[in-house]
């Protein structure tokens, strides 16, 4: 990958990461509920899924997912169900902030937050289809593929780490303003609603693809 191509990928990466999506919602939710230090585990999960998605595209499995209606539908509806589940869980979250050790087993541990980030990105077929359409434009077919995909993955993951830390830190920064259960409940329900909306948008993705 030559320098000009990498610079183009670098700027594209910022546009991709900054665009709001399920990952950003997940970071806002964990930042508000758990703070930046614990919320980082959600970010690490998002990046692990991003690396897996790029690997799927690089190995050609992404094309299989995009062309197999059954495989696409299975992954898509798993994603819809998980996002709606997160929305309902956030809507019903306690009306207090969980800044120390998790008050509910399984909802605020490092592993549960990592798993949340991993699944939010991994069961979203839109991400794989998007990378399938975008990444090959930055890959020279005449040069070895693996080093180019590794450079692309490192670049996109580094950018996304910065952006998702920004979302999480921004959410964590308003914790001191949330002084009443009513405020916390309103924030939780707002984030929960965003998760559900993201799930509904994902539910309509295949229909739009078919019509196109």
N, C-alpha and C positions, 0 to 999 in steps of 0.2 A: 504494500500500500504506500503510494507516494505521498509526499507532504501535502499537496493540494487536496488530494482525496481525503486525507485525514482531517484537514481543517474543515472541509465541508461536512464530514461526519461529526466533528466536534460541535459545530453550530447546530446541526440537525438534532444532536443528542440533547442539547439544552432545550430546544423547542419541544421535543418528545417528552422529556421529564417534567417540565414545568406545566404542561397541559394537565388540568385536573382529571383524575380518574380514580378507580377503586383504591390504588396504592396511596394516593394523596389523602383520600378519605380515611383510610386505615391509619395513616400517620397522624392526622388531626385527632382521631378518636383516641389512640394510645397516648399521644402527647398530653391531651387534656386529662385523661384518667390516671395515667401512670407517671407522667413527667418525661423529660428527655432521657435521663439515664436508663430507665427501664424500657422506654419506648424504642431505644436503639435496637433491641432484639427483634422488634417488628420490621425495622429497616433491613436488618441482616437477612431476614426471611425473604423480603421482597427482592433483594439482590441475588440470593441463591436461586430464586425462581427465574429471575432475569437471565442468569447464566445458563440455566437449564433450557429456557426458551430459545436462546441463541444457539445452543448446541443442537437442539431439535431442528432448527432451520439449517444449520451447517451440515448436518448429516443427511438431510433430505427427508427426514420424517415430517417436517412441517408441510411439505408438499402433499404428503399422504393425508395429513389431517385436513388440509384445505380442500382436497378433492374427494375425500370420503365423507359423504353426508352423514352416515351413521356415526363415525368417529367424532366428527365435528359436533353433532347434536348431543352426544353423550357428554363431551367435555363442556359444551356450552351450558347444558341444563344443570350439570354439577356446579358450574360457576354461578348460575342464577340462584340455585338453592343455597349455596354457601353465602352469597352476598345478602340474600334476604334473611338468612339465619343470623348473620352478624347484625343486621339492622334491627331485628326483633330483640336480640340480646342487648344491644346498646340502648334501645328504647326502654328496656326493663332494668337497666343498670341501676345500682344504688344511687341515692341522691347525695352522695358524698364522694370526694376524690380519694383515690387509692394511691397515695404517694409513697407509702412504705412497702412492707411485705403485703402480698395480695390477700385481701380479706375473703375472697371466694376462691377455694381451691380450683385450679385449672383455668382460671380466667386472667391471671396476671403474672404467672411465672414466666421466667425467661423462655422456657421451651414453648409454652402456649402462645406467647407473643411471636416468637420465631415462626411457629407453625401457622399462625394467622397470616403473617406476611407472605410466607411461602405459598399458601393455598390461594390467597387473594390474587396473586399474579399467575400461579400455575394453572388454575382452572378457568382462566380467561382466554379462550381461543382467539379473541380479537388481537391479543398481543402477538401471538405466534403468526397469525395471518398478516399482521402489520409488518413484522420483521421480515416475513417471507417476501413481501412486496418491496420493502425499503432496503434491506441490507445488501442484496445482490448488486444494487446500483453502485455500491462502494467497493465491490470486490472485483479485482482484475482476474478474468477467467483464464488468462494466459500464465498467471503466476501461481505459486503454491497457495492452496486455499486455506489450510489450517493456520498459518501465521497471520493471515489477514483477518480471519474470524477471531483469533485470539486478541489481536490489536483492537478490533471493533468491540469485542466484549469488554475488555479492560477499560476502554474509553467510555462506553455507555454506562457501565456499572459505576465507575468513578464519578461521573456526572450525576447519576441518579442518587448515589450516596449523599452528595452535597445537597441536592434539591430536597430529598426526603428528610434529611436532617433539618433543613430549613422549615419544612412544613411541621415537623414534630416540635421543633424549638418554638415556633410561633404559637402553636397551640399550648405548649407548656407555659409560655410566658404570661398567659392570661389567668393562670390558676389562682394567683393572689387576688384577682378581682372577683372570683366566685366565692362569695361569703355566705350564701344562703342555699338551702336544699332546693329551693325553687329555681335558682339560677342554674345549678348543676343539672337538675332534671330537664330544664329547657335545652341546655347544651347537649345532653345525652340523647334527647329525642330528636334534635336537629341532625346530629351525626347519624343516628339510626335511620332517619328518613332518607338521608343521602345514600346510605348503603342500599336501601330498598330501591331507590330511583336508579342507582347504578345497575342493580340486578334486572330491573325492568328494561333498561336500555340494552343490556346484553341479551335479554330474551328476544328482542326484535332484530338482533344483528343478522341472523341467518336469513330471515325473510327479506331484508334489504339486499343481502348478497344475491339471493336468487332472482329478485326483480331486476338487479343490475345485470 
